Amino acid sequence: MTLREETEWVELVEAGVNVLVGAAADDIVAAVLDRPPVRSGVEGLYGEGDAAERIVTILRRVTATT
């Protein structure tokens, strides 16, 4: 839960693993009591954790041809 009216991480809200609640105490309590179950199956939302390795591979390939 994000206790704000907006978030930069909209993909988490769209994926159903985060909900914007706001800062009002009543809204926070209601969100905690009525929170929906966290959806599974969102693995890889931000990749597979191998970005640095992939970048190094590409840079090596590029520098080998120059």
Jmol script that loads the backbone (N, CA, C; Angstrom):
load data "model"
ATOM      1  N   MET A   1       0.833  -1.172   0.000  1.00  0.00           N
ATOM      2  CA  MET A   1       0.000   0.000   0.000  1.00  0.00           C
ATOM      3  C   MET A   1       0.877   1.234   0.000  1.00  0.00           C
ATOM      4  N   THR A   2       0.468   2.184  -0.806  1.00  0.00           N
ATOM      5  CA  THR A   2       1.164   3.461  -0.847  1.00  0.00           C
ATOM      6  C   THR A   2       0.253   4.516  -0.248  1.00  0.00           C
ATOM      7  N   LEU A   3       0.747   5.179   0.788  1.00  0.00           N
ATOM      8  CA  LEU A   3      -0.058   6.168   1.503  1.00  0.00           C
ATOM      9  C   LEU A   3       0.110   7.543   0.860  1.00  0.00           C
ATOM     10  N   ARG A   4      -0.196   7.584  -0.414  1.00  0.00           N
ATOM     11  CA  ARG A   4      -0.136   8.811  -1.202  1.00  0.00           C
ATOM     12  C   ARG A   4      -1.295   8.791  -2.185  1.00  0.00           C
ATOM     13  N   GLU A   5      -1.532   9.927  -2.831  1.00  0.00           N
ATOM     14  CA  GLU A   5      -2.592  10.024  -3.829  1.00  0.00           C
ATOM     15  C   GLU A   5      -2.108   9.585  -5.210  1.00  0.00           C
ATOM     16  N   GLU A   6      -0.789   9.569  -5.408  1.00  0.00           N
ATOM     17  CA  GLU A   6      -0.225   9.170  -6.695  1.00  0.00           C
ATOM     18  C   GLU A   6       1.106   8.480  -6.467  1.00  0.00           C
ATOM     19  N   THR A   7       1.586   7.787  -7.482  1.00  0.00           N
ATOM     20  CA  THR A   7       2.856   7.092  -7.389  1.00  0.00           C
ATOM     21  C   THR A   7       3.556   7.108  -8.735  1.00  0.00           C
ATOM     22  N   GLU A   8       4.867   7.061  -8.688  1.00  0.00           N
ATOM     23  CA  GLU A   8       5.658   6.949  -9.900  1.00  0.00           C
ATOM     24  C   GLU A   8       5.684   5.506 -10.396  1.00  0.00           C
ATOM     25  N   TRP A   9       5.321   4.576  -9.539  1.00  0.00           N
ATOM     26  CA  TRP A   9       5.385   3.150  -9.838  1.00  0.00           C
ATOM     27  C   TRP A   9       4.011   2.638 -10.277  1.00  0.00           C
ATOM     28  N   VAL A  10       3.463   3.238 -11.309  1.00  0.00           N
ATOM     29  CA  VAL A  10       2.111   2.890 -11.746  1.00  0.00           C
ATOM     30  C   VAL A  10       1.999   1.434 -12.197  1.00  0.00           C
ATOM     31  N   GLU A  11       3.100   0.865 -12.674  1.00  0.00           N
ATOM     32  CA  GLU A  11       3.031  -0.527 -13.130  1.00  0.00           C
ATOM     33  C   GLU A  11       2.714  -1.479 -11.984  1.00  0.00           C
ATOM     34  N   LEU A  12       3.105  -1.136 -10.771  1.00  0.00           N
ATOM     35  CA  LEU A  12       2.774  -1.978  -9.626  1.00  0.00           C
ATOM     36  C   LEU A  12       1.282  -1.927  -9.321  1.00  0.00           C
ATOM     37  N   VAL A  13       0.697  -0.747  -9.448  1.00  0.00           N
ATOM     38  CA  VAL A  13      -0.749  -0.603  -9.245  1.00  0.00           C
ATOM     39  C   VAL A  13      -1.485  -1.356 -10.355  1.00  0.00           C
ATOM     40  N   GLU A  14      -1.032  -1.172 -11.598  1.00  0.00           N
ATOM     41  CA  GLU A  14      -1.663  -1.853 -12.728  1.00  0.00           C
ATOM     42  C   GLU A  14      -1.551  -3.373 -12.621  1.00  0.00           C
ATOM     43  N   ALA A  15      -0.450  -3.847 -12.042  1.00  0.00           N
ATOM     44  CA  ALA A  15      -0.253  -5.294 -11.889  1.00  0.00           C
ATOM     45  C   ALA A  15      -1.038  -5.852 -10.704  1.00  0.00           C
ATOM     46  N   GLY A  16      -1.594  -4.972  -9.885  1.00  0.00           N
ATOM     47  CA  GLY A  16      -2.396  -5.420  -8.755  1.00  0.00           C
ATOM     48  C   GLY A  16      -1.612  -5.778  -7.512  1.00  0.00           C
ATOM     49  N   VAL A  17      -0.344  -5.351  -7.447  1.00  0.00           N
ATOM     50  CA  VAL A  17       0.458  -5.660  -6.264  1.00  0.00           C
ATOM     51  C   VAL A  17       0.654  -4.456  -5.356  1.00  0.00           C
ATOM     52  N   ASN A  18       0.056  -3.336  -5.723  1.00  0.00           N
ATOM     53  CA  ASN A  18       0.094  -2.131  -4.897  1.00  0.00           C
ATOM     54  C   ASN A  18      -1.231  -1.414  -5.071  1.00  0.00           C
ATOM     55  N   VAL A  19      -1.619  -0.685  -4.050  1.00  0.00           N
ATOM     56  CA  VAL A  19      -2.847   0.105  -4.118  1.00  0.00           C
ATOM     57  C   VAL A  19      -2.563   1.473  -3.519  1.00  0.00           C
ATOM     58  N   LEU A  20      -3.056   2.497  -4.185  1.00  0.00           N
ATOM     59  CA  LEU A  20      -2.925   3.854  -3.658  1.00  0.00           C
ATOM     60  C   LEU A  20      -4.041   4.081  -2.643  1.00  0.00           C
ATOM     61  N   VAL A  21      -3.663   4.484  -1.448  1.00  0.00           N
ATOM     62  CA  VAL A  21      -4.630   4.610  -0.367  1.00  0.00           C
ATOM     63  C   VAL A  21      -4.901   6.071  -0.026  1.00  0.00           C
ATOM     64  N   GLY A  22      -3.908   6.919  -0.146  1.00  0.00           N
ATOM     65  CA  GLY A  22      -4.041   8.289   0.314  1.00  0.00           C
ATOM     66  C   GLY A  22      -3.531   8.398   1.736  1.00  0.00           C
ATOM     67  N   ALA A  23      -3.708   9.571   2.343  1.00  0.00           N
ATOM     68  CA  ALA A  23      -3.153   9.801   3.674  1.00  0.00           C
ATOM     69  C   ALA A  23      -4.214   9.951   4.762  1.00  0.00           C
ATOM     70  N   ALA A  24      -5.477   9.870   4.395  1.00  0.00           N
ATOM     71  CA  ALA A  24      -6.540  10.011   5.396  1.00  0.00           C
ATOM     72  C   ALA A  24      -6.616   8.754   6.257  1.00  0.00           C
ATOM     73  N   ALA A  25      -6.668   8.945   7.554  1.00  0.00           N
ATOM     74  CA  ALA A  25      -6.658   7.816   8.488  1.00  0.00           C
ATOM     75  C   ALA A  25      -7.775   6.815   8.201  1.00  0.00           C
ATOM     76  N   ASP A  26      -8.970   7.285   7.930  1.00  0.00           N
ATOM     77  CA  ASP A  26     -10.092   6.377   7.650  1.00  0.00           C
ATOM     78  C   ASP A  26      -9.836   5.538   6.405  1.00  0.00           C
ATOM     79  N   ASP A  27      -9.243   6.164   5.391  1.00  0.00           N
ATOM     80  CA  ASP A  27      -8.945   5.435   4.150  1.00  0.00           C
ATOM     81  C   ASP A  27      -7.873   4.374   4.375  1.00  0.00           C
ATOM     82  N   ILE A  28      -6.893   4.698   5.208  1.00  0.00           N
ATOM     83  CA  ILE A  28      -5.823   3.735   5.505  1.00  0.00           C
ATOM     84  C   ILE A  28      -6.392   2.539   6.261  1.00  0.00           C
ATOM     85  N   VAL A  29      -7.189   2.803   7.277  1.00  0.00           N
ATOM     86  CA  VAL A  29      -7.797   1.719   8.054  1.00  0.00           C
ATOM     87  C   VAL A  29      -8.671   0.847   7.158  1.00  0.00           C
ATOM     88  N   ALA A  30      -9.485   1.479   6.322  1.00  0.00           N
ATOM     89  CA  ALA A  30     -10.354   0.719   5.421  1.00  0.00           C
ATOM     90  C   ALA A  30      -9.539  -0.129   4.459  1.00  0.00           C
ATOM     91  N   ALA A  31      -8.443   0.418   3.949  1.00  0.00           N
ATOM     92  CA  ALA A  31      -7.611  -0.334   3.008  1.00  0.00           C
ATOM     93  C   ALA A  31      -6.957  -1.533   3.681  1.00  0.00           C
ATOM     94  N   VAL A  32      -6.535  -1.361   4.933  1.00  0.00           N
ATOM     95  CA  VAL A  32      -5.911  -2.472   5.658  1.00  0.00           C
ATOM     96  C   VAL A  32      -6.945  -3.563   5.942  1.00  0.00           C
ATOM     97  N   LEU A  33      -8.129  -3.156   6.361  1.00  0.00           N
ATOM     98  CA  LEU A  33      -9.158  -4.140   6.711  1.00  0.00           C
ATOM     99  C   LEU A  33      -9.751  -4.829   5.482  1.00  0.00           C
ATOM    100  N   ASP A  34      -9.829  -4.113   4.387  1.00  0.00           N
ATOM    101  CA  ASP A  34     -10.475  -4.643   3.192  1.00  0.00           C
ATOM    102  C   ASP A  34      -9.507  -4.917   2.050  1.00  0.00           C
ATOM    103  N   ARG A  35      -8.219  -5.039   2.379  1.00  0.00           N
ATOM    104  CA  ARG A  35      -7.233  -5.172   1.313  1.00  0.00           C
ATOM    105  C   ARG A  35      -7.492  -6.408   0.465  1.00  0.00           C
ATOM    106  N   PRO A  36      -7.356  -6.265  -0.832  1.00  0.00           N
ATOM    107  CA  PRO A  36      -7.532  -7.426  -1.716  1.00  0.00           C
ATOM    108  C   PRO A  36      -6.309  -8.332  -1.621  1.00  0.00           C
ATOM    109  N   PRO A  37      -6.459  -9.581  -1.976  1.00  0.00           N
ATOM    110  CA  PRO A  37      -5.293 -10.467  -1.961  1.00  0.00           C
ATOM    111  C   PRO A  37      -4.276 -10.022  -2.997  1.00  0.00           C
ATOM    112  N   VAL A  38      -3.003 -10.219  -2.687  1.00  0.00           N
ATOM    113  CA  VAL A  38      -1.938  -9.869  -3.624  1.00  0.00           C
ATOM    114  C   VAL A  38      -1.952 -10.868  -4.770  1.00  0.00           C
ATOM    115  N   ARG A  39      -1.937 -10.343  -5.957  1.00  0.00           N
ATOM    116  CA  ARG A  39      -1.921 -11.216  -7.131  1.00  0.00           C
ATOM    117  C   ARG A  39      -0.561 -11.853  -7.286  1.00  0.00           C
ATOM    118  N   SER A  40      -0.552 -13.098  -7.676  1.00  0.00           N
ATOM    119  CA  SER A  40       0.721 -13.742  -7.997  1.00  0.00           C
ATOM    120  C   SER A  40       0.889 -13.720  -9.507  1.00  0.00           C
ATOM    121  N   GLY A  41       2.020 -14.168  -9.967  1.00  0.00           N
ATOM    122  CA  GLY A  41       2.258 -14.212 -11.397  1.00  0.00           C
ATOM    123  C   GLY A  41       2.779 -12.917 -11.972  1.00  0.00           C
ATOM    124  N   VAL A  42       3.333 -12.055 -11.134  1.00  0.00           N
ATOM    125  CA  VAL A  42       3.897 -10.814 -11.640  1.00  0.00           C
ATOM    126  C   VAL A  42       5.425 -10.852 -11.615  1.00  0.00           C
ATOM    127  N   GLU A  43       5.971 -12.043 -11.514  1.00  0.00           N
ATOM    128  CA  GLU A  43       7.414 -12.177 -11.540  1.00  0.00           C
ATOM    129  C   GLU A  43       7.918 -11.625 -12.866  1.00  0.00           C
ATOM    130  N   GLY A  44       9.080 -11.011 -12.820  1.00  0.00           N
ATOM    131  CA  GLY A  44       9.658 -10.464 -14.037  1.00  0.00           C
ATOM    132  C   GLY A  44       9.073  -9.117 -14.433  1.00  0.00           C
ATOM    133  N   LEU A  45       8.335  -8.503 -13.544  1.00  0.00           N
ATOM    134  CA  LEU A  45       7.723  -7.215 -13.843  1.00  0.00           C
ATOM    135  C   LEU A  45       8.779  -6.196 -14.252  1.00  0.00           C
ATOM    136  N   TYR A  46       9.937  -6.262 -13.628  1.00  0.00           N
ATOM    137  CA  TYR A  46      11.032  -5.344 -13.937  1.00  0.00           C
ATOM    138  C   TYR A  46      12.213  -6.074 -14.568  1.00  0.00           C
ATOM    139  N   GLY A  47      11.967  -7.173 -15.229  1.00  0.00           N
ATOM    140  CA  GLY A  47      13.040  -7.926 -15.853  1.00  0.00           C
ATOM    141  C   GLY A  47      13.361  -9.162 -15.039  1.00  0.00           C
ATOM    142  N   GLU A  48      14.455  -9.763 -15.396  1.00  0.00           N
ATOM    143  CA  GLU A  48      14.837 -11.024 -14.757  1.00  0.00           C
ATOM    144  C   GLU A  48      16.047 -10.887 -13.835  1.00  0.00           C
ATOM    145  N   GLY A  49      16.524  -9.670 -13.625  1.00  0.00           N
ATOM    146  CA  GLY A  49      17.662  -9.461 -12.735  1.00  0.00           C
ATOM    147  C   GLY A  49      19.007  -9.646 -13.401  1.00  0.00           C
ATOM    148  N   ASP A  50      19.010  -9.721 -14.709  1.00  0.00           N
ATOM    149  CA  ASP A  50      20.269  -9.954 -15.411  1.00  0.00           C
ATOM    150  C   ASP A  50      20.657  -8.793 -16.328  1.00  0.00           C
ATOM    151  N   ALA A  51      20.131  -7.615 -16.078  1.00  0.00           N
ATOM    152  CA  ALA A  51      20.392  -6.466 -16.960  1.00  0.00           C
ATOM    153  C   ALA A  51      21.877  -6.143 -17.055  1.00  0.00           C
ATOM    154  N   ALA A  52      22.591  -6.131 -15.934  1.00  0.00           N
ATOM    155  CA  ALA A  52      24.014  -5.786 -15.962  1.00  0.00           C
ATOM    156  C   ALA A  52      24.802  -6.781 -16.809  1.00  0.00           C
ATOM    157  N   GLU A  53      24.517  -8.054 -16.662  1.00  0.00           N
ATOM    158  CA  GLU A  53      25.212  -9.065 -17.463  1.00  0.00           C
ATOM    159  C   GLU A  53      24.930  -8.888 -18.943  1.00  0.00           C
ATOM    160  N   ARG A  54      23.695  -8.590 -19.284  1.00  0.00           N
ATOM    161  CA  ARG A  54      23.329  -8.382 -20.684  1.00  0.00           C
ATOM    162  C   ARG A  54      24.011  -7.149 -21.252  1.00  0.00           C
ATOM    163  N   ILE A  55      24.119  -6.083 -20.458  1.00  0.00           N
ATOM    164  CA  ILE A  55      24.787  -4.868 -20.908  1.00  0.00           C
ATOM    165  C   ILE A  55      26.263  -5.131 -21.153  1.00  0.00           C
ATOM    166  N   VAL A  56      26.918  -5.831 -20.243  1.00  0.00           N
ATOM    167  CA  VAL A  56      28.343  -6.152 -20.407  1.00  0.00           C
ATOM    168  C   VAL A  56      28.561  -6.981 -21.666  1.00  0.00           C
ATOM    169  N   THR A  57      27.703  -7.946 -21.911  1.00  0.00           N
ATOM    170  CA  THR A  57      27.814  -8.770 -23.112  1.00  0.00           C
ATOM    171  C   THR A  57      27.723  -7.910 -24.364  1.00  0.00           C
ATOM    172  N   ILE A  58      26.785  -7.004 -24.392  1.00  0.00           N
ATOM    173  CA  ILE A  58      26.622  -6.122 -25.556  1.00  0.00           C
ATOM    174  C   ILE A  58      27.823  -5.195 -25.704  1.00  0.00           C
ATOM    175  N   LEU A  59      28.294  -4.610 -24.590  1.00  0.00           N
ATOM    176  CA  LEU A  59      29.451  -3.732 -24.679  1.00  0.00           C
ATOM    177  C   LEU A  59      30.691  -4.476 -25.158  1.00  0.00           C
ATOM    178  N   ARG A  60      30.883  -5.680 -24.703  1.00  0.00           N
ATOM    179  CA  ARG A  60      32.033  -6.473 -25.180  1.00  0.00           C
ATOM    180  C   ARG A  60      31.930  -6.744 -26.671  1.00  0.00           C
ATOM    181  N   ARG A  61      30.733  -7.047 -27.121  1.00  0.00           N
ATOM    182  CA  ARG A  61      30.507  -7.313 -28.541  1.00  0.00           C
ATOM    183  C   ARG A  61      30.785  -6.055 -29.367  1.00  0.00           C
ATOM    184  N   VAL A  62      30.322  -4.921 -28.898  1.00  0.00           N
ATOM    185  CA  VAL A  62      30.509  -3.661 -29.619  1.00  0.00           C
ATOM    186  C   VAL A  62      31.973  -3.265 -29.645  1.00  0.00           C
ATOM    187  N   THR A  63      32.649  -3.366 -28.502  1.00  0.00           N
ATOM    188  CA  THR A  63      34.072  -2.959 -28.461  1.00  0.00           C
ATOM    189  C   THR A  63      34.950  -3.927 -29.219  1.00  0.00           C
ATOM    190  N   ALA A  64      34.540  -5.165 -29.383  1.00  0.00           N
ATOM    191  CA  ALA A  64      35.332  -6.136 -30.138  1.00  0.00           C
ATOM    192  C   ALA A  64      35.268  -5.848 -31.628  1.00  0.00           C
ATOM    193  N   THR A  65      34.227  -5.177 -32.087  1.00  0.00           N
ATOM    194  CA  THR A  65      34.093  -4.906 -33.513  1.00  0.00           C
ATOM    195  C   THR A  65      34.584  -3.517 -33.897  1.00  0.00           C
ATOM    196  N   THR A  66      35.053  -2.730 -32.908  1.00  0.00           N
ATOM    197  CA  THR A  66      35.538  -1.380 -33.241  1.00  0.00           C
ATOM    198  C   THR A  66      37.034  -1.306 -33.207  1.00  0.00           C
TER     199      THR A  66
END
end "model"
wireframe off; spacefill off
backbone 0.3
color backbone group
